[in-house]
Amino acid sequence: MTSKLKYLVASGVISAAMMSASSAFAAGTTQGTDIDNNVTVDFNVGGVAQTQETAADSFKVDRKIIFTVAEATPTGTTSVVPGATDQVTTFTVTNTSNDTLDFSLAGTQLGGGTAEHGGTDNFNVTGLQVFVDSNNNGVYDVGTDTATSIDDLAADDSVEVFIIGDIPIAQVNGDVAGVTLTATALNSNGTAITAATDATANTTGVETIFADTGRDGIEADGDDYTVGAADLTVTKVSRVISDGVSASNPKAIPGAVVEYCIVVANGAGAATATGVSVADDIGAIGFVTYDGTFTPKMNGTVVSGSTCTPGADDATYTGGTDTVSGTLNDIAAGETRTLVFRVTID
């Protein structure tokens, strides 16, 4: 009996060629890209070269939905003043998916609790709106930035989004309003994304999976507004300068000269008060006449009790309205300014 032995000998190392994607982004190869693999096997039998064997495999890159919403740098609370309009908090939406996506946007407000930067949320802004930075300048431009959703954000691209609100005039120093921006990923035609789950079998076609935090295609981040208001208190004190009779401890008798001091103080930790205009209607006091021998003075300080330094700057007396008025210098936190004038008791 003749025994025949077959020997299979690879005449060359198995080679494979793989076509790579034409471009790579933060999340990898673009979805839908074909990954083709071809292999060839050469072999001999009994020293004779045999017909080459080949094989191929092909599949498409699946779609990975991943993106972030984050407060834009520099981070920190947005300082605002009472009554200010169109106050801006800025966020950055970054698409690190391997596909171009749309995003719907929603701005909401906290209902109490701790705000993003540690303050306690205790008020809501009014007229809350959300707009996309249409010209990519990082600044909210009224009338230019009007889009309320993100259209066709390419893979590895970012865009800034603004939450806009008005600050009620009644808010006081240190008040905090927390806001949140939420972005929801959509197909590039604006329709909702249907994603595969972990239980969905993989195919050679394109599946979509959510790879973002929470794996739901929704991301959010917060910011807040903190009111930096002046905390002004106004006090009006008086002292009798002379009465024409007593050499000491003059009394408030007819003919006596009385000095009024209007004290404007700004609280500790408050915002600087500017354009502080003071007006005192002497006619409304009654039973006194303006003392024209004493020039009204402003920007002095309180020495003690009802005694004030007159200050170096002249105030104004308007006879037609019987009013003393003046605009004080800026009053920083913890500072005091005065306006001093004198009258004679009728």
C-alpha angles and dihedrals in degrees: 000000000000116000117212118202122195118210119196109200123179106229091195140017112269107263128204132191121200126189111223127209117274091234137017126210134188091281095041138249118012114265115258093030111143114238105202123186125186126184131188127197122198120190144162132224117200088348092304120119112240132207112290116252121218137186135181138198129190135179137157126245110252123232117259115198110204129144142144139228114202139163107263119248133290087053125203140095119309111243114221139169129227113275095019116143133210094020112179137219114181131213134181122224112199123190111210093164121116092244140055111264143185121222132205114213135210131182119204137173131231119250096216131302129090117337125218095272099041104269123121113256108235107154143031127234115233128235093025111193138166124219136174122233097249098183097039094234095127092236127104107243113194110229093012103062098057104134113111097193136039116254123201102343104186124224111282092014129122135201132188122237126198130213108204126196144156123238116229113241091232096065118113136211114299097017113143132207117190121207133185131204116208123191124193120198117235136178113270089259091058097255125130118271119242107205132195120242130222087263092057113104116239117242136185088259129077118289123183122222132181110234098168124109107294090013092245105108091250126111132173143176136184140228134169147213120231119197115231102190133162113252101212126180121186123206128179118202133172140199133185111247099185139343102193091244113056121062090203135023094019117207133226096255128141108290093026119133114234124194118211121201121194109201121199114187130181119213126243114274093014127130118265112270114225133187092024103181119191126193126177120192103214091185089063091059093065130205094044137094126212112258105229093184090074118063109223110244134200142190094047127129138240114261098187138319108336095345116106134176107241095228128226101266125084121237123203133253116201111197096195092062095025088231134144113207144164145153113247125218117263111292114217124198111297094012131121133207129188141200115204129192138153137228136184121233110241 
